[in-house]
Amino acid sequence: MKKVCGFALFWIAIGMFIMMMLPNLVWGVILLLIFVILGYRLFCC
């Protein structure tokens, strides 16, 4: 379980870094929605 939590925290940090590099909030929200849907599909299916 510690490995799964570490993996999730690592990718959360990568996502925060990418959000800092994006010029505006709209692109960040669009990417967030795409990745949440994709992650849900990969995890549940």
PDB file of N, CA, C, O and CB in Angstrom:
ATOM      1  N   MET A   1       0.824  -1.201   0.000  1.00  0.00           N
ATOM      2  CA  MET A   1       0.000   0.000   0.000  1.00  0.00           C
ATOM      3  C   MET A   1       0.866   1.263   0.000  1.00  0.00           C
ATOM      4  O   MET A   1       0.495   2.274  -0.596  1.00  0.00           O
ATOM      5  CB  MET A   1      -0.936  -0.001   1.212  1.00  0.00           C
ATOM      6  N   LYS A   2       2.022   1.200   0.670  1.00  0.00           N
ATOM      7  CA  LYS A   2       2.906   2.372   0.684  1.00  0.00           C
ATOM      8  C   LYS A   2       3.418   2.693  -0.708  1.00  0.00           C
ATOM      9  O   LYS A   2       3.603   3.861  -1.050  1.00  0.00           O
ATOM     10  CB  LYS A   2       4.084   2.143   1.629  1.00  0.00           C
ATOM     11  N   LYS A   3       3.650   1.650  -1.525  1.00  0.00           N
ATOM     12  CA  LYS A   3       4.130   1.894  -2.884  1.00  0.00           C
ATOM     13  C   LYS A   3       3.062   2.590  -3.722  1.00  0.00           C
ATOM     14  O   LYS A   3       3.378   3.481  -4.510  1.00  0.00           O
ATOM     15  CB  LYS A   3       4.548   0.577  -3.549  1.00  0.00           C
ATOM     16  N   VAL A   4       1.796   2.189  -3.560  1.00  0.00           N
ATOM     17  CA  VAL A   4       0.703   2.809  -4.310  1.00  0.00           C
ATOM     18  C   VAL A   4       0.552   4.277  -3.905  1.00  0.00           C
ATOM     19  O   VAL A   4       0.390   5.142  -4.765  1.00  0.00           O
ATOM     20  CB  VAL A   4      -0.624   2.044  -4.073  1.00  0.00           C
ATOM     21  N   CYS A   5       0.606   4.560  -2.606  1.00  0.00           N
ATOM     22  CA  CYS A   5       0.506   5.950  -2.137  1.00  0.00           C
ATOM     23  C   CYS A   5       1.681   6.780  -2.645  1.00  0.00           C
ATOM     24  O   CYS A   5       1.500   7.928  -3.052  1.00  0.00           O
ATOM     25  CB  CYS A   5       0.452   5.998  -0.595  1.00  0.00           C
ATOM     26  N   GLY A   6       2.870   6.212  -2.623  1.00  0.00           N
ATOM     27  CA  GLY A   6       4.040   6.920  -3.137  1.00  0.00           C
ATOM     28  C   GLY A   6       3.920   7.208  -4.620  1.00  0.00           C
ATOM     29  O   GLY A   6       4.271   8.294  -5.081  1.00  0.00           O
ATOM     30  N   PHE A   7       3.421   6.230  -5.368  1.00  0.00           N
ATOM     31  CA  PHE A   7       3.224   6.408  -6.807  1.00  0.00           C
ATOM     32  C   PHE A   7       2.236   7.530  -7.079  1.00  0.00           C
ATOM     33  O   PHE A   7       2.465   8.378  -7.941  1.00  0.00           O
ATOM     34  CB  PHE A   7       2.735   5.103  -7.451  1.00  0.00           C
ATOM     35  N   ALA A   8       1.125   7.527  -6.330  1.00  0.00           N
ATOM     36  CA  ALA A   8       0.110   8.573  -6.509  1.00  0.00           C
ATOM     37  C   ALA A   8       0.670   9.945  -6.145  1.00  0.00           C
ATOM     38  O   ALA A   8       0.445  10.910  -6.875  1.00  0.00           O
ATOM     39  CB  ALA A   8      -1.133   8.268  -5.656  1.00  0.00           C
ATOM     40  N   LEU A   9       1.379  10.047  -5.052  1.00  0.00           N
ATOM     41  CA  LEU A   9       1.946  11.339  -4.648  1.00  0.00           C
ATOM     42  C   LEU A   9       2.976  11.842  -5.652  1.00  0.00           C
ATOM     43  O   LEU A   9       3.051  13.043  -5.910  1.00  0.00           O
ATOM     44  CB  LEU A   9       2.585  11.228  -3.265  1.00  0.00           C
ATOM     45  N   PHE A  10       3.765  10.942  -6.219  1.00  0.00           N
ATOM     46  CA  PHE A  10       4.744  11.321  -7.232  1.00  0.00           C
ATOM     47  C   PHE A  10       4.044  11.962  -8.430  1.00  0.00           C
ATOM     48  O   PHE A  10       4.472  13.012  -8.908  1.00  0.00           O
ATOM     49  CB  PHE A  10       5.564  10.094  -7.680  1.00  0.00           C
ATOM     50  N   TRP A  11       2.973  11.337  -8.915  1.00  0.00           N
ATOM     51  CA  TRP A  11       2.291  11.871 -10.083  1.00  0.00           C
ATOM     52  C   TRP A  11       1.493  13.119  -9.769  1.00  0.00           C
ATOM     53  O   TRP A  11       1.303  13.961 -10.647  1.00  0.00           O
ATOM     54  CB  TRP A  11       1.389  10.831 -10.670  1.00  0.00           C
ATOM     55  N   ILE A  12       1.020  13.260  -8.543  1.00  0.00           N
ATOM     56  CA  ILE A  12       0.379  14.508  -8.137  1.00  0.00           C
ATOM     57  C   ILE A  12       1.397  15.650  -8.204  1.00  0.00           C
ATOM     58  O   ILE A  12       1.079  16.745  -8.666  1.00  0.00           O
ATOM     59  CB  ILE A  12      -0.215  14.384  -6.704  1.00  0.00           C
ATOM     60  N   ALA A  13       2.606  15.389  -7.745  1.00  0.00           N
ATOM     61  CA  ALA A  13       3.661  16.403  -7.802  1.00  0.00           C
ATOM     62  C   ALA A  13       4.009  16.761  -9.242  1.00  0.00           C
ATOM     63  O   ALA A  13       4.206  17.934  -9.558  1.00  0.00           O
ATOM     64  CB  ALA A  13       4.910  15.911  -7.069  1.00  0.00           C
ATOM     65  N   ILE A  14       4.086  15.763 -10.115  1.00  0.00           N
ATOM     66  CA  ILE A  14       4.352  16.034 -11.531  1.00  0.00           C
ATOM     67  C   ILE A  14       3.231  16.893 -12.113  1.00  0.00           C
ATOM     68  O   ILE A  14       3.492  17.825 -12.872  1.00  0.00           O
ATOM     69  CB  ILE A  14       4.493  14.708 -12.330  1.00  0.00           C
ATOM     70  N   GLY A  15       1.994  16.582 -11.760  1.00  0.00           N
ATOM     71  CA  GLY A  15       0.860  17.367 -12.242  1.00  0.00           C
ATOM     72  C   GLY A  15       0.901  18.808 -11.768  1.00  0.00           C
ATOM     73  O   GLY A  15       0.590  19.723 -12.530  1.00  0.00           O
ATOM     74  N   MET A  16       1.284  19.016 -10.511  1.00  0.00           N
ATOM     75  CA  MET A  16       1.403  20.378  -9.992  1.00  0.00           C
ATOM     76  C   MET A  16       2.488  21.151 -10.737  1.00  0.00           C
ATOM     77  O   MET A  16       2.329  22.338 -11.020  1.00  0.00           O
ATOM     78  CB  MET A  16       1.708  20.354  -8.486  1.00  0.00           C
ATOM     79  N   PHE A  17       3.582  20.477 -11.050  1.00  0.00           N
ATOM     80  CA  PHE A  17       4.662  21.119 -11.801  1.00  0.00           C
ATOM     81  C   PHE A  17       4.175  21.528 -13.189  1.00  0.00           C
ATOM     82  O   PHE A  17       4.459  22.637 -13.641  1.00  0.00           O
ATOM     83  CB  PHE A  17       5.879  20.177 -11.916  1.00  0.00           C
ATOM     84  N   ILE A  18       3.448  20.645 -13.865  1.00  0.00           N
ATOM     85  CA  ILE A  18       2.920  20.954 -15.195  1.00  0.00           C
ATOM     86  C   ILE A  18       1.940  22.118 -15.118  1.00  0.00           C
ATOM     87  O   ILE A  18       1.942  22.986 -15.990  1.00  0.00           O
ATOM     88  CB  ILE A  18       2.234  19.717 -15.809  1.00  0.00           C
ATOM     89  N   MET A  19       1.097  22.145 -14.074  1.00  0.00           N
ATOM     90  CA  MET A  19       0.136  23.245 -13.927  1.00  0.00           C
ATOM     91  C   MET A  19       0.848  24.588 -13.761  1.00  0.00           C
ATOM     92  O   MET A  19       0.351  25.609 -14.237  1.00  0.00           O
ATOM     93  CB  MET A  19      -0.786  22.991 -12.724  1.00  0.00           C
ATOM     94  N   MET A  20       1.990  24.601 -13.102  1.00  0.00           N
ATOM     95  CA  MET A  20       2.740  25.857 -12.945  1.00  0.00           C
ATOM     96  C   MET A  20       3.295  26.336 -14.281  1.00  0.00           C
ATOM     97  O   MET A  20       3.490  27.536 -14.472  1.00  0.00           O
ATOM     98  CB  MET A  20       3.887  25.678 -11.936  1.00  0.00           C
ATOM     99  N   MET A  21       3.555  25.406 -15.218  1.00  0.00           N
ATOM    100  CA  MET A  21       4.138  25.765 -16.500  1.00  0.00           C
ATOM    101  C   MET A  21       3.087  26.221 -17.516  1.00  0.00           C
ATOM    102  O   MET A  21       3.429  26.886 -18.493  1.00  0.00           O
ATOM    103  CB  MET A  21       4.908  24.592 -17.054  1.00  0.00           C
ATOM    104  N   LEU A  22       1.809  25.873 -17.299  1.00  0.00           N
ATOM    105  CA  LEU A  22       0.775  26.251 -18.260  1.00  0.00           C
ATOM    106  C   LEU A  22       0.454  27.745 -18.139  1.00  0.00           C
ATOM    107  O   LEU A  22       0.417  28.289 -17.035  1.00  0.00           O
ATOM    108  CB  LEU A  22      -0.502  25.406 -18.042  1.00  0.00           C
ATOM    109  N   PRO A  23       0.222  28.401 -19.280  1.00  0.00           N
ATOM    110  CA  PRO A  23       0.020  29.853 -19.251  1.00  0.00           C
ATOM    111  C   PRO A  23      -1.321  30.290 -18.663  1.00  0.00           C
ATOM    112  O   PRO A  23      -1.405  31.369 -18.078  1.00  0.00           O
ATOM    113  CB  PRO A  23       0.141  30.395 -20.636  1.00  0.00           C
ATOM    114  N   ASN A  24      -2.373  29.476 -18.804  1.00  0.00           N
ATOM    115  CA  ASN A  24      -3.649  29.901 -18.234  1.00  0.00           C
ATOM    116  C   ASN A  24      -4.386  28.724 -17.593  1.00  0.00           C
ATOM    117  O   ASN A  24      -4.026  27.563 -17.790  1.00  0.00           O
ATOM    118  CB  ASN A  24      -4.526  30.548 -19.315  1.00  0.00           C
ATOM    119  N   LEU A  25      -5.399  29.043 -16.840  1.00  0.00           N
ATOM    120  CA  LEU A  25      -6.112  28.050 -16.045  1.00  0.00           C
ATOM    121  C   LEU A  25      -6.999  27.139 -16.884  1.00  0.00           C
ATOM    122  O   LEU A  25      -7.237  25.994 -16.501  1.00  0.00           O
ATOM    123  CB  LEU A  25      -6.945  28.738 -15.006  1.00  0.00           C
ATOM    124  N   VAL A  26      -7.489  27.623 -18.016  1.00  0.00           N
ATOM    125  CA  VAL A  26      -8.420  26.845 -18.833  1.00  0.00           C
ATOM    126  C   VAL A  26      -7.768  25.554 -19.323  1.00  0.00           C
ATOM    127  O   VAL A  26      -8.372  24.484 -19.247  1.00  0.00           O
ATOM    128  CB  VAL A  26      -8.909  27.678 -20.028  1.00  0.00           C
ATOM    129  N   TRP A  27      -6.536  25.652 -19.826  1.00  0.00           N
ATOM    130  CA  TRP A  27      -5.846  24.450 -20.297  1.00  0.00           C
ATOM    131  C   TRP A  27      -5.610  23.473 -19.156  1.00  0.00           C
ATOM    132  O   TRP A  27      -5.699  22.260 -19.347  1.00  0.00           O
ATOM    133  CB  TRP A  27      -4.513  24.819 -20.953  1.00  0.00           C
ATOM    134  N   GLY A  28      -5.311  23.986 -17.982  1.00  0.00           N
ATOM    135  CA  GLY A  28      -5.112  23.124 -16.821  1.00  0.00           C
ATOM    136  C   GLY A  28      -6.369  22.362 -16.444  1.00  0.00           C
ATOM    137  O   GLY A  28      -6.310  21.175 -16.122  1.00  0.00           O
ATOM    138  N   VAL A  29      -7.509  23.044 -16.484  1.00  0.00           N
ATOM    139  CA  VAL A  29      -8.783  22.388 -16.154  1.00  0.00           C
ATOM    140  C   VAL A  29      -9.133  21.343 -17.201  1.00  0.00           C
ATOM    141  O   VAL A  29      -9.618  20.265 -16.859  1.00  0.00           O
ATOM    142  CB  VAL A  29      -9.919  23.425 -16.042  1.00  0.00           C
ATOM    143  N   ILE A  30      -8.892  21.648 -18.477  1.00  0.00           N
ATOM    144  CA  ILE A  30      -9.173  20.678 -19.540  1.00  0.00           C
ATOM    145  C   ILE A  30      -8.300  19.440 -19.363  1.00  0.00           C
ATOM    146  O   ILE A  30      -8.798  18.317 -19.443  1.00  0.00           O
ATOM    147  CB  ILE A  30      -8.938  21.308 -20.936  1.00  0.00           C
ATOM    148  N   LEU A  31      -7.010  19.629 -19.123  1.00  0.00           N
ATOM    149  CA  LEU A  31      -6.122  18.492 -18.899  1.00  0.00           C
ATOM    150  C   LEU A  31      -6.518  17.708 -17.657  1.00  0.00           C
ATOM    151  O   LEU A  31      -6.468  16.478 -17.654  1.00  0.00           O
ATOM    152  CB  LEU A  31      -4.682  18.965 -18.775  1.00  0.00           C
ATOM    153  N   LEU A  32      -6.906  18.404 -16.614  1.00  0.00           N
ATOM    154  CA  LEU A  32      -7.338  17.746 -15.386  1.00  0.00           C
ATOM    155  C   LEU A  32      -8.524  16.828 -15.655  1.00  0.00           C
ATOM    156  O   LEU A  32      -8.524  15.676 -15.220  1.00  0.00           O
ATOM    157  CB  LEU A  32      -7.702  18.785 -14.320  1.00  0.00           C
ATOM    158  N   LEU A  33      -9.530  17.319 -16.362  1.00  0.00           N
ATOM    159  CA  LEU A  33     -10.705  16.511 -16.663  1.00  0.00           C
ATOM    160  C   LEU A  33     -10.354  15.297 -17.523  1.00  0.00           C
ATOM    161  O   LEU A  33     -10.842  14.194 -17.276  1.00  0.00           O
ATOM    162  CB  LEU A  33     -11.755  17.358 -17.366  1.00  0.00           C
ATOM    163  N   ILE A  34      -9.516  15.501 -18.520  1.00  0.00           N
ATOM    164  CA  ILE A  34      -9.109  14.385 -19.385  1.00  0.00           C
ATOM    165  C   ILE A  34      -8.394  13.311 -18.569  1.00  0.00           C
ATOM    166  O   ILE A  34      -8.689  12.124 -18.711  1.00  0.00           O
ATOM    167  CB  ILE A  34      -8.192  14.885 -20.527  1.00  0.00           C
ATOM    168  N   PHE A  35      -7.462  13.720 -17.721  1.00  0.00           N
ATOM    169  CA  PHE A  35      -6.687  12.744 -16.955  1.00  0.00           C
ATOM    170  C   PHE A  35      -7.513  12.063 -15.878  1.00  0.00           C
ATOM    171  O   PHE A  35      -7.280  10.892 -15.577  1.00  0.00           O
ATOM    172  CB  PHE A  35      -5.491  13.412 -16.326  1.00  0.00           C
ATOM    173  N   VAL A  36      -8.476  12.771 -15.287  1.00  0.00           N
ATOM    174  CA  VAL A  36      -9.352  12.141 -14.292  1.00  0.00           C
ATOM    175  C   VAL A  36     -10.209  11.077 -14.957  1.00  0.00           C
ATOM    176  O   VAL A  36     -10.351   9.975 -14.427  1.00  0.00           O
ATOM    177  CB  VAL A  36     -10.248  13.196 -13.596  1.00  0.00           C
ATOM    178  N   ILE A  37     -10.779  11.391 -16.107  1.00  0.00           N
ATOM    179  CA  ILE A  37     -11.605  10.410 -16.820  1.00  0.00           C
ATOM    180  C   ILE A  37     -10.754   9.223 -17.272  1.00  0.00           C
ATOM    181  O   ILE A  37     -11.169   8.073 -17.129  1.00  0.00           O
ATOM    182  CB  ILE A  37     -12.300  11.065 -18.039  1.00  0.00           C
ATOM    183  N   LEU A  38      -9.582   9.491 -17.810  1.00  0.00           N
ATOM    184  CA  LEU A  38      -8.704   8.418 -18.247  1.00  0.00           C
ATOM    185  C   LEU A  38      -8.260   7.531 -17.084  1.00  0.00           C
ATOM    186  O   LEU A  38      -8.258   6.305 -17.196  1.00  0.00           O
ATOM    187  CB  LEU A  38      -7.491   8.996 -18.948  1.00  0.00           C
ATOM    188  N   GLY A  39      -7.889   8.150 -15.982  1.00  0.00           N
ATOM    189  CA  GLY A  39      -7.493   7.393 -14.792  1.00  0.00           C
ATOM    190  C   GLY A  39      -8.622   6.549 -14.248  1.00  0.00           C
ATOM    191  O   GLY A  39      -8.398   5.415 -13.825  1.00  0.00           O
ATOM    192  N   TYR A  40      -9.824   7.077 -14.252  1.00  0.00           N
ATOM    193  CA  TYR A  40     -10.989   6.329 -13.785  1.00  0.00           C
ATOM    194  C   TYR A  40     -11.230   5.118 -14.686  1.00  0.00           C
ATOM    195  O   TYR A  40     -11.484   4.016 -14.200  1.00  0.00           O
ATOM    196  CB  TYR A  40     -12.242   7.236 -13.749  1.00  0.00           C
ATOM    197  N   ARG A  41     -11.151   5.329 -15.990  1.00  0.00           N
ATOM    198  CA  ARG A  41     -11.373   4.225 -16.936  1.00  0.00           C
ATOM    199  C   ARG A  41     -10.310   3.145 -16.764  1.00  0.00           C
ATOM    200  O   ARG A  41     -10.631   1.957 -16.776  1.00  0.00           O
ATOM    201  CB  ARG A  41     -11.369   4.745 -18.391  1.00  0.00           C
ATOM    202  N   LEU A  42      -9.045   3.543 -16.604  1.00  0.00           N
ATOM    203  CA  LEU A  42      -7.969   2.562 -16.448  1.00  0.00           C
ATOM    204  C   LEU A  42      -8.070   1.827 -15.119  1.00  0.00           C
ATOM    205  O   LEU A  42      -7.765   0.636 -15.057  1.00  0.00           O
ATOM    206  CB  LEU A  42      -6.610   3.246 -16.558  1.00  0.00           C
ATOM    207  N   PHE A  43      -8.489   2.503 -14.057  1.00  0.00           N
ATOM    208  CA  PHE A  43      -8.561   1.893 -12.743  1.00  0.00           C
ATOM    209  C   PHE A  43      -9.752   0.958 -12.613  1.00  0.00           C
ATOM    210  O   PHE A  43      -9.644  -0.103 -11.997  1.00  0.00           O
ATOM    211  CB  PHE A  43      -8.628   2.959 -11.682  1.00  0.00           C
ATOM    212  N   CYS A  44     -10.886   1.340 -13.189  1.00  0.00           N
ATOM    213  CA  CYS A  44     -12.128   0.584 -12.981  1.00  0.00           C
ATOM    214  C   CYS A  44     -12.390  -0.470 -14.056  1.00  0.00           C
ATOM    215  O   CYS A  44     -13.200  -1.371 -13.836  1.00  0.00           O
ATOM    216  CB  CYS A  44     -13.292   1.533 -12.929  1.00  0.00           C
ATOM    217  N   CYS A  45     -11.740  -0.385 -15.191  1.00  0.00           N
ATOM    218  CA  CYS A  45     -12.041  -1.333 -16.267  1.00  0.00           C
ATOM    219  C   CYS A  45     -10.933  -2.340 -16.465  1.00  0.00           C
ATOM    220  O   CYS A  45     -11.034  -3.207 -17.333  1.00  0.00           O
ATOM    221  CB  CYS A  45     -12.289  -0.597 -17.559  1.00  0.00           C
TER     222      CYS A  45
END
